[in-house]
């Protein structure tokens, strides 16, 4: 699982660097001052959608509304990070569902009372992508919402949200994180993952992430994973070149000190001959390239990352860019890869 997904905050207390948002929201929840429309704005990857989900969790917790969801009631479990979700909390991606027909359908659904929760909550992501006609279809219900209804609009461009909608929301602007705030977050996650990262690497990853926690964790994830996948492919390719049975090779390595989650997961794709993309080769071409560009600017050597990047570049140039990242093994000559099973 990607680091940014694994470490997605579950409560406002876990949201890093947005105290100017989380503290007023927590105070309002404690005082039971609930609004029917919120606007979360700010740069990409700074916690808007995660905070919208936390707000939904806080509002529908059996102990709530509360800034500290209990984490054990049915609603909290369903709305936990990576939880199964709840029928009363609906997310709409306006980038692909922002037309008038989409918002009319949302409006019609919004009148129904919650099936099993205190509130029926609609989280509209990329809200600036809702068309003018789409916003107009929502205007009446945002102006005069039923008691059970709450909207949370999340956007990177609040000025593009229809003014008549925007004026009826409580606006909370999110911001990018400063390096002094980002570094402790990365250090804590690396410690929990039992990964040692050289002190000089942190500033490179932070700079490449541009202040966005999600993007920064993605860069760190891709740096660690990209090198690991390249090494795993190299080891597997060497064994195949020497005539070792693929299944036997996989069995030995996965039960030895050289095993890792990445080897076990990605080389299983190779054994199955299945290169349907879960994470594509071209993603590593892009993300490792970002890290290397930053390192080059700082004149800091990353020899392993550079080699891994060249391997993914070679795989992409050979036509495997949209295949699963395990397809990097296809760059090695003279090996016979397992056929699809």
URJOSUL-V36858 format. One record per backbone hydrogen bond with DSSP energy under -1.0 kcal/mol. NH is the residue of the N-H (numbers start at 1). CO is the residue of the C=O. E is the energy in kcal/mol with one decimal. If there is no record, write none. Layout:
# URJOSUL-V36858
nh->{NH/NH}
co->{CO/CO}
e->{E/E}
This chain:
# URJOSUL-V36858
nh->{6/7/8/14/15/21/22/23/25/26/27/28/29/30/31/32/33/34/38/39/40/41/42/51/52/53/54/55/56/57/58/59/60/64/66/77/78/79/83/85/89/90/92/94/96/97/103/104/105/106/107/108/109/110/112/120/121/122/123/124/125/127/129/130/131/135/136/137/139/142/143/144/149/150/151/152/153/154/155/160/161/165/166/167/168/169/170/172/174/177/181/182/183/186/187/188/189/190/191/192/193/194/195/201/205/206/207/208/209/212/214/216/217/218/219/220/221/222/223/224/225/226/227/228/229/230/231/232/233/234/235/236/237/238/239/240/241/242/243/244/249/250/251/252/253/254/256/259/264/265/266/267/270/271/272/274/281/282/285/286/287/288/290/291/292/293/294/295/296/297/298/300/306/307/308/309/310/311/312/313/314/315/316/317/318/319/320/323/324/325/327/328/329/330/331/332/341}
co->{2/3/5/11/12/18/18/19/21/22/23/24/25/26/27/29/28/32/151/170/153/172/155/47/48/49/50/51/52/53/54/55/56/61/58/73/74/75/80/78/86/121/123/125/93/93/99/100/101/102/103/104/105/106/109/148/88/150/90/152/92/154/126/127/98/131/132/133/135/138/139/140/146/120/36/122/38/124/40/157/158/162/162/163/165/166/37/39/41/211/178/178/179/182/183/184/185/186/187/188/189/191/190/198/201/202/203/204/205/209/45/212/213/214/215/216/217/218/219/220/221/222/223/224/225/226/227/228/229/230/231/232/233/234/235/236/237/238/240/239/245/246/247/248/249/250/253/256/260/261/262/263/266/267/268/269/323/321/281/282/283/284/286/287/288/289/290/291/292/293/294/295/302/303/304/305/306/307/308/309/310/311/312/313/314/316/315/320/275/279/324/325/326/327/328/329/272}
e->{-2.6/-2.5/-1.3/-1.3/-1.0/-2.2/-2.6/-2.1/-1.9/-2.4/-2.5/-2.4/-2.4/-2.4/-1.9/-1.1/-3.1/-1.1/-2.3/-2.6/-3.3/-1.8/-1.3/-2.3/-2.0/-2.1/-2.1/-2.6/-2.1/-2.3/-2.8/-2.4/-1.9/-2.0/-1.5/-2.5/-2.3/-2.2/-2.9/-2.7/-1.8/-2.8/-3.0/-2.4/-1.5/-1.7/-2.1/-2.3/-1.9/-2.2/-2.8/-2.5/-2.1/-2.0/-1.2/-3.5/-2.7/-2.5/-3.0/-2.8/-2.5/-2.8/-2.5/-1.7/-2.5/-2.7/-2.5/-1.6/-1.3/-2.1/-2.4/-2.4/-1.8/-2.2/-2.3/-2.7/-3.0/-2.8/-2.4/-1.9/-1.5/-1.5/-2.8/-2.6/-1.5/-1.6/-2.0/-3.4/-4.4/-3.1/-1.5/-2.3/-2.5/-2.1/-2.8/-2.3/-2.0/-2.7/-2.2/-2.2/-1.8/-1.1/-2.8/-2.0/-2.3/-2.8/-2.3/-2.3/-1.8/-1.6/-2.1/-2.9/-2.6/-2.1/-2.3/-2.4/-2.8/-2.8/-2.4/-2.4/-3.2/-2.7/-1.5/-1.7/-3.0/-2.1/-2.2/-2.6/-2.7/-2.1/-2.4/-2.4/-2.7/-2.2/-2.0/-2.3/-2.5/-1.7/-1.5/-2.5/-2.7/-2.4/-2.3/-2.4/-2.4/-2.4/-1.6/-1.6/-2.6/-2.5/-2.7/-2.2/-1.2/-2.2/-1.8/-2.3/-2.0/-2.5/-1.6/-2.0/-2.9/-1.9/-1.8/-1.9/-2.5/-2.4/-2.0/-2.5/-2.6/-2.0/-1.6/-2.9/-2.5/-2.1/-2.6/-2.6/-2.0/-1.9/-2.3/-2.6/-2.4/-2.1/-2.5/-2.7/-1.4/-1.8/-2.3/-1.6/-2.5/-2.8/-2.6/-1.6/-1.8/-2.0/-1.5/-1.5/-1.7}
